Amino acid sequence: CGLYPGVRLYRHGDRSPINAYPTDPYKESDWPQGFGQLSQEGMKQHFELGQFLKKRYTGFLSEDYDRHEIFIRSTDVDRTLMSAEANLAGMFPPNGSEEFNPDLKWQPIPVHTVPVDKEKLLSFPLEDCPRYTQLMNETEKTDIFLNMTETYKELIEMVRNKTGLEKANIETIWSFYDTLFCEAKHGMRPPDWVTPSVMETLKMLKNFGFQILFGIYKRKEKCRLQGGLLLDQIIKNLSNAAAPDSKQEVKMMVYSAHDTTVVALQEALNVFNGLQPPYASCHLIELHQEENGMFTVEMFYRNDTNVSEPYPVSLPGCSQRCPLQDFMNLTREVIPQDRDKECQI
Ligand SMILES: CCCNC(=O)[C@H](O)[C@@H](O)C(=O)O
């Protein structure tokens, strides 16, 4: 059966912290490129992902880069733009005739983007939606949210006092964990009071932070206003490719983005595992054509490079090889019909 590689969404690679907390002994000048920048580890992660994808789609994508076959879009952020470039370097090293410099096993491949303030497809949560803000306010009044806040109030108090993050709460404490995680990955010791068990608790709270963004309370409505926008575009890509007189040449859409983008999409699909997507993790949505001509959608999530194959992911209510029509019917409830209207309060 035929395979249209379909859509790939990945998180950028390893980076420096986005910021430091007020009492942080490490400052922006301790990082080679400053805050929020892709590290050499992050470049290697994406180069490897590009090589993996090249192998996976051998026979379905041309061996050599073909601008008609693949389209890459990134958020307009250094770390995602550079991740896409490193990914493509791994995926499309130039063959003899494509080499423009015999000493350089690299060729330029366009990475498209839109300005940050115009980005409505790959950057979530979108803050332009009053109804979503209302849903988040309501989430803060749910039992699960209040119980978490109560259970961890001593830890939150300690974080406020020790870090200077005076407004730290269950929703924002993820940022402190993120800084500690990046520093630890690059050999910078955490403060003594951040014991391994404190770190584990902070990690759990960071994961909870992702869950409340697009789930926990009124998941479907949150997803209609957030990740449903991306899922809508993906489904349009798939159904265009499946159309009998399809003029669509692009076989693979590549989106280079963030952990929240992967979570927003996976919550919309109701397949989120509740954990922060790792660096260079990749959600694959493939279109297959069976012998009988029927189009099916398969999904995979590569979040662990220690296993050779990405994990298959099934849309709830459908088989892993899900007929395109069923895929569309089952996801319709999270696709906004008129988002502007649905955002009004
Ligand atoms: C305000 C900080 C937002 N964080 C980011 O943009 C990061 O890229 C984050 O999404 C990530 O994937 O690490």
The ligand as an ORCA input file, in Angstrom:
! r2SCAN-3c Opt
* xyz 0 1
  C       7.751     31.494     28.109
  C       8.650     30.333     27.787
  C       8.102     29.514     26.673
  N       8.923     28.324     26.439
  C       9.379     28.061     25.239
  O       9.178     28.754     24.285
  C      10.188     26.790     25.143
  O      10.634     26.644     23.801
  C       9.331     25.604     25.548
  O       8.108     25.666     24.854
  C      10.088     24.331     25.226
  O       9.643     23.525     24.386
  O      11.142     24.171     25.860
*
